[in-house]
């Protein structure tokens, strides 16, 4: 085989590998992890952002739909909100927190996902809830109410 062809093929392969590795690194650097296993001690309050609280279950299909929606729509919330997410199916402390917070709100614990934004509570998620969540995100940007702060102060 011609050495020029071999050299060109080698350069092409090297450039391709560098490109693929770059994409992987870029994806990992820019990725926002929405569903984590936070605990109440992880909650912080920022002057310029409101908090979103998500109670979710590991393996919950609707929770996964919510995660994908929020990660695909960063522009809807990233500038105005920070997310704290509490896994409740395997974490007893978070399951108790969810029960207590829902009780504090005089509401039944209806399962996961449960999203708390300002004064709004949304239970469940699917494509039919996308517009509702967008509306809640917009309407609660200026709300001073924070359910976890109120719960902790009670």
C-alpha positions as CSV (number, residue, x, y, z in Angstrom):
1,X,0.0,0.0,0.0
2,X,1.2,3.5,-0.8
3,X,2.8,5.2,2.3
4,X,1.0,8.5,1.5
5,X,-2.4,6.7,1.6
6,X,-1.4,5.0,4.9
7,X,-0.2,8.3,6.4
8,X,-3.4,10.1,5.3
9,X,-5.5,7.2,6.8
10,X,-3.6,7.4,10.0
11,X,-4.1,11.2,10.3
12,X,-7.8,10.8,9.5
13,X,-8.1,8.2,12.3
14,X,-6.3,10.4,14.7
15,X,-8.5,13.4,14.0
16,X,-11.6,11.2,14.2
17,X,-10.5,9.9,17.7
18,X,-9.7,13.4,18.9
19,X,-13.1,14.6,17.7
20,X,-15.0,11.8,19.4
21,X,-13.1,12.2,22.7
22,X,-13.8,16.0,22.5
23,X,-17.5,15.3,22.1
24,X,-17.5,13.0,25.1
25,X,-15.6,15.5,27.3
26,X,-17.9,18.4,26.2
27,X,-21.0,16.4,27.0
28,X,-19.7,15.5,30.5
29,X,-18.7,19.1,31.2
30,X,-21.9,20.7,30.0
31,X,-24.3,18.0,31.4
32,X,-26.6,19.1,34.2
33,X,-27.5,16.3,36.6
34,X,-31.1,16.9,37.6
35,X,-31.9,13.9,39.6
36,X,-29.4,13.4,42.3
37,X,-29.7,12.1,45.8
38,X,-29.7,15.3,47.8
39,X,-30.6,15.5,51.5
40,X,-32.1,18.4,53.3
41,X,-28.6,19.4,54.6
42,X,-27.6,20.0,51.0
43,X,-30.2,22.7,50.4
44,X,-28.8,26.1,49.9
45,X,-30.5,29.4,49.1
46,X,-29.2,31.8,46.5
47,X,-30.1,35.5,46.3
48,X,-30.5,35.3,42.5
49,X,-32.2,31.9,42.2
50,X,-35.3,30.1,43.5
51,X,-35.2,26.5,44.5
52,X,-37.0,23.6,42.8
53,X,-37.5,20.5,44.9
54,X,-38.0,17.2,43.2
55,X,-39.0,14.0,45.1
56,X,-38.2,11.1,42.8
57,X,-37.8,7.3,42.8
58,X,-34.9,5.4,41.3
59,X,-36.5,3.3,38.5
60,X,-39.6,5.5,38.2
61,X,-40.4,6.0,34.5
62,X,-42.2,9.3,35.0
63,X,-39.3,10.6,37.0
64,X,-37.0,9.7,34.1
65,X,-39.4,11.6,31.7
66,X,-39.1,14.6,34.0
67,X,-35.3,14.4,34.1
68,X,-35.1,14.2,30.3
69,X,-37.5,17.2,30.0
70,X,-35.5,19.4,32.4
71,X,-32.1,18.4,31.0
72,X,-33.4,19.1,27.4
73,X,-34.9,22.5,28.4
74,X,-32.3,24.2,30.5
75,X,-33.3,27.5,29.0
76,X,-36.6,27.3,31.0
77,X,-35.0,27.2,34.4
78,X,-31.2,27.3,34.6
79,X,-31.0,31.1,35.0
80,X,-33.7,31.4,37.6
81,X,-33.7,28.2,39.6
82,X,-31.5,25.6,41.2
83,X,-32.7,22.1,41.7
84,X,-32.5,19.9,44.7
85,X,-33.7,16.3,44.2
86,X,-34.4,13.7,46.8
87,X,-34.5,10.0,45.9
88,X,-37.3,8.5,48.0
89,X,-37.7,4.9,47.0
90,X,-34.4,3.7,48.5
91,X,-33.5,6.5,50.8
92,X,-35.6,6.4,54.0
93,X,-34.5,9.8,55.2
94,X,-35.7,11.4,52.0
95,X,-38.9,9.3,52.0
96,X,-39.6,10.7,55.5
97,X,-38.8,14.2,54.4
98,X,-41.3,13.9,51.5
99,X,-44.0,12.6,53.9
100,X,-43.3,15.4,56.4
101,X,-43.2,18.2,53.7
102,X,-46.5,17.0,52.1
103,X,-48.1,16.8,55.6
104,X,-46.8,20.4,56.3
105,X,-48.6,21.4,53.1
106,X,-51.8,19.6,54.2
107,X,-51.5,17.3,51.2
108,X,-51.4,13.6,50.7
109,X,-48.1,12.0,49.5
110,X,-49.3,10.9,46.0
111,X,-46.0,9.5,44.9
112,X,-43.2,10.4,42.5
113,X,-42.3,12.5,40.9
114,X,-43.5,15.4,43.1
115,X,-42.1,18.8,42.1
116,X,-42.3,21.8,44.4
117,X,-41.7,25.2,42.9
118,X,-42.6,28.3,45.0
119,X,-46.2,27.8,46.0
120,X,-46.9,25.2,43.3
121,X,-47.0,21.4,43.7
122,X,-47.0,19.1,40.7
123,X,-47.4,15.3,41.1
124,X,-46.5,13.0,38.2
125,X,-45.0,13.9,34.9
126,X,-45.5,13.0,31.2
127,X,-45.7,14.8,27.9
128,X,-49.2,16.1,28.9
129,X,-47.6,18.0,31.8
130,X,-44.9,19.8,29.9
131,X,-47.0,23.0,29.3
132,X,-48.1,23.0,33.0
133,X,-44.5,22.8,34.2
134,X,-43.4,25.6,31.8
135,X,-46.3,27.7,33.2
136,X,-45.3,27.0,36.8
137,X,-41.7,27.8,36.1
138,X,-42.7,31.1,34.6
139,X,-45.2,32.0,37.3
140,X,-43.0,31.2,40.3
141,X,-39.9,33.2,39.2
142,X,-40.9,36.0,41.5
143,X,-42.3,34.0,44.3
144,X,-40.6,34.5,47.7
145,X,-42.2,31.3,49.1
146,X,-39.8,28.3,49.6
147,X,-41.5,25.3,51.1
148,X,-38.4,23.7,52.5
149,X,-37.3,26.9,54.2
150,X,-40.9,27.3,55.6
151,X,-40.9,23.6,56.7
152,X,-37.5,24.0,58.4
153,X,-38.7,27.2,60.2
154,X,-41.9,25.6,61.5
